[in-house]
Amino acid sequence: MASKTKKELKNYFEPYNQELQLYLNKRLGW
C-alpha cells in the first residue's frame, strides 16, 4: 500500500521535477 502511494506521488511529481530541471539547467547554464 505504501509503495503504491509512493509510486503515485513519484508519477505526480515527475513532470514538475522535469520542469524544475529544465529551469535550473537554463538558469545555471548546464
Phi and psi in degrees as a GROMACS rama.xvg file:
@    title "Ramachandran Plot"
@    xaxis  label "Phi"
@    yaxis  label "Psi"
@TYPE xy
-64.2554  -42.0506  ALA-2
-63.729  -36.3129  SER-3
-63.357  -44.6205  LYS-4
-63.5656  -41.4769  THR-5
-60.5502  -43.245  LYS-6
-64.7852  -41.1573  LYS-7
-62.9773  -41.3681  GLU-8
-62.4589  -42.2486  LEU-9
-60.9621  -46.0888  LYS-10
-62.8937  -35.8044  ASN-11
-67.9036  -40.202  TYR-12
-89.3577  -8.98117  PHE-13
-54.8061  -52.4347  GLU-14
-60.8052  -38.5172  PRO-15
-62.4886  -43.619  TYR-16
-61.8509  -40.3027  ASN-17
-65.1809  -42.9145  GLN-18
-62.3873  -43.1533  GLU-19
-62.6951  -40.8482  LEU-20
-63.0195  -45.1307  GLN-21
-61.5021  -42.3135  LEU-22
-61.5836  -46.8927  TYR-23
-64.6967  -38.6056  LEU-24
-60.7481  -45.7006  ASN-25
-66.0202  -43.4425  LYS-26
-64.2556  -44.1595  ARG-27
-95.4085  -6.03183  LEU-28
71.1915  33.3886  GLY-29
